[in-house]
Amino acid sequence: MITSIGLDIVETARIKDDLERFGPRFSDRILGPDEKVLFDRRQDKPLFLAGRFAAKEAVVKALGKYLTVRPPLQELQIVNDQTGRPELKLPDSVRESLDGARCFISISHERNYAAAVAIFEDPA
Ligand SMILES: CC(C)(COP(=O)(O)OP(=O)(O)OC[C@H]1O[C@@H](n2cnc3c(N)ncnc32)[C@H](O)[C@@H]1OP(=O)(O)O)[C@@H](O)C(=O)NCCC(=O)NCCS
């Protein structure tokens, strides 16, 4: 059963400005270690970061069903499977609060905006 949904949209220019101004200090506040590996390989860094930021904010909104304290964004890692599909990777401390619920994420980015949706489903 679907229990929770979150949606977020991010203006890419804002992320690009912050990335130019603050460099890794900015991206390190958003990305976890597995995501930094992906980020380093990407040509479209502001777009990638905007997509990850939107997805993490969408996850935070949906996580409100399960948590009262917002985890740091770096702990909500979104990696891609072999086909490119985004998957949420959580620390044990957060996963334990989910009672087996699974999260499904979709990300889209174009020149000016990135958007993402996150949906949690409880086990049947
Ligand atoms: C996914 C796809 C539609 C991307 O579309 P796009 O308009 O070029 O780009 P968007 O900005 O909207 O989406 C990019 C995001 O899609 C997501 N994505 C990539 N491959 C995906 C897949 N197989 N399934 C779900 N989501 C995928 C990723 O999160 C990606 O962003 P990221 O690399 O920064 O994490 C395109 O890569 C594609 O068609 N992939 C193959 C999907 C497929 O063959 N599915 C099976 C048949 S339906």
The ligand as an SDF file (V2000), in Angstrom:
LIG
                    3D

 48 50  0  0  0  0  0  0  0  0999 V2000
   15.2180    7.4920  -18.2040 C   0  0  0  0  0  0  0  0  0  0  0  0
   15.2260    8.2940  -19.5030 C   0  0  0  0  0  0  0  0  0  0  0  0
   13.7770    8.3380  -19.9870 C   0  0  0  0  0  0  0  0  0  0  0  0
   15.7740    9.6850  -19.2160 C   0  0  0  0  0  0  0  0  0  0  0  0
   14.9630   10.6760  -19.7900 O   0  0  0  0  0  0  0  0  0  0  0  0
   15.4830   12.1280  -20.1470 P   0  0  0  0  0  0  0  0  0  0  0  0
   14.2970   12.9410  -20.5010 O   0  0  0  0  0  0  0  0  0  0  0  0
   16.6200   12.0460  -21.1020 O   0  0  0  0  0  0  0  0  0  0  0  0
   16.1400   12.6710  -18.8250 O   0  0  0  0  0  0  0  0  0  0  0  0
   15.4670   13.1350  -17.4670 P   0  0  0  0  0  0  0  0  0  0  0  0
   16.2560   14.3090  -17.0070 O   0  0  0  0  0  0  0  0  0  0  0  0
   13.9820   13.3030  -17.5420 O   0  0  0  0  0  0  0  0  0  0  0  0
   15.7420   11.8890  -16.4980 O   0  0  0  0  0  0  0  0  0  0  0  0
   17.0370   11.5860  -16.0940 C   0  0  0  0  0  0  0  0  0  0  0  0
   16.9050   10.7810  -14.8350 C   0  0  0  0  0  0  0  0  0  0  0  0
   16.1170    9.6140  -15.1110 O   0  0  0  0  0  0  0  0  0  0  0  0
   16.4720    8.6120  -14.1860 C   0  0  0  0  0  0  0  0  0  0  0  0
   16.6360    7.3580  -14.9250 N   0  0  0  0  0  0  0  0  0  0  0  0
   17.6360    7.0050  -15.7580 C   0  0  0  0  0  0  0  0  0  0  0  0
   17.4180    5.7650  -16.2480 N   0  0  0  0  0  0  0  0  0  0  0  0
   16.2650    5.3260  -15.6910 C   0  0  0  0  0  0  0  0  0  0  0  0
   15.5090    4.1140  -15.7760 C   0  0  0  0  0  0  0  0  0  0  0  0
   15.9180    3.0880  -16.5270 N   0  0  0  0  0  0  0  0  0  0  0  0
   14.3590    4.0060  -15.0900 N   0  0  0  0  0  0  0  0  0  0  0  0
   13.9440    5.0080  -14.3000 C   0  0  0  0  0  0  0  0  0  0  0  0
   14.6040    6.1890  -14.1700 N   0  0  0  0  0  0  0  0  0  0  0  0
   15.7550    6.3430  -14.8640 C   0  0  0  0  0  0  0  0  0  0  0  0
   17.7740    9.0380  -13.4980 C   0  0  0  0  0  0  0  0  0  0  0  0
   17.4710    9.4140  -12.1630 O   0  0  0  0  0  0  0  0  0  0  0  0
   18.2300   10.2420  -14.3160 C   0  0  0  0  0  0  0  0  0  0  0  0
   18.8710   11.2310  -13.5750 O   0  0  0  0  0  0  0  0  0  0  0  0
   20.3000   10.9620  -12.8730 P   0  0  0  0  0  0  0  0  0  0  0  0
   21.1290   10.2130  -13.8760 O   0  0  0  0  0  0  0  0  0  0  0  0
   20.8200   12.3310  -12.5590 O   0  0  0  0  0  0  0  0  0  0  0  0
   20.0060   10.1410  -11.6360 O   0  0  0  0  0  0  0  0  0  0  0  0
   16.1130    7.6660  -20.5690 C   0  0  0  0  0  0  0  0  0  0  0  0
   17.4140    7.5470  -20.0670 O   0  0  0  0  0  0  0  0  0  0  0  0
   15.6360    6.3080  -20.9830 C   0  0  0  0  0  0  0  0  0  0  0  0
   14.7620    6.2260  -21.8140 O   0  0  0  0  0  0  0  0  0  0  0  0
   16.2080    5.2500  -20.4020 N   0  0  0  0  0  0  0  0  0  0  0  0
   15.8150    3.9080  -20.7180 C   0  0  0  0  0  0  0  0  0  0  0  0
   14.5510    3.5540  -19.9790 C   0  0  0  0  0  0  0  0  0  0  0  0
   14.0560    2.2810  -20.5050 C   0  0  0  0  0  0  0  0  0  0  0  0
   14.4990    1.8030  -21.5020 O   0  0  0  0  0  0  0  0  0  0  0  0
   13.0890    1.6820  -19.7740 N   0  0  0  0  0  0  0  0  0  0  0  0
   12.5460    0.4500  -20.1760 C   0  0  0  0  0  0  0  0  0  0  0  0
   11.4050    0.5610  -21.1420 C   0  0  0  0  0  0  0  0  0  0  0  0
   10.0840    1.5430  -20.5730 S   0  0  0  0  0  0  0  0  0  0  0  0
  1  2  1  0
  2  3  1  0
  2  4  1  0
  2 36  1  0
  4  5  1  0
  5  6  1  0
  6  7  2  0
  6  8  1  0
  6  9  1  0
  9 10  1  0
 10 11  2  0
 10 12  1  0
 10 13  1  0
 13 14  1  0
 14 15  1  0
 15 16  1  0
 15 30  1  0
 16 17  1  0
 17 18  1  0
 17 28  1  0
 18 19  1  0
 18 27  1  0
 19 20  2  0
 20 21  1  0
 21 22  1  0
 21 27  2  0
 22 23  1  0
 22 24  2  0
 24 25  1  0
 25 26  2  0
 26 27  1  0
 28 29  1  0
 28 30  1  0
 30 31  1  0
 31 32  1  0
 32 33  2  0
 32 34  1  0
 32 35  1  0
 36 37  1  0
 36 38  1  0
 38 39  2  0
 38 40  1  0
 40 41  1  0
 41 42  1  0
 42 43  1  0
 43 44  2  0
 43 45  1  0
 45 46  1  0
 46 47  1  0
 47 48  1  0
M  END
$$$$
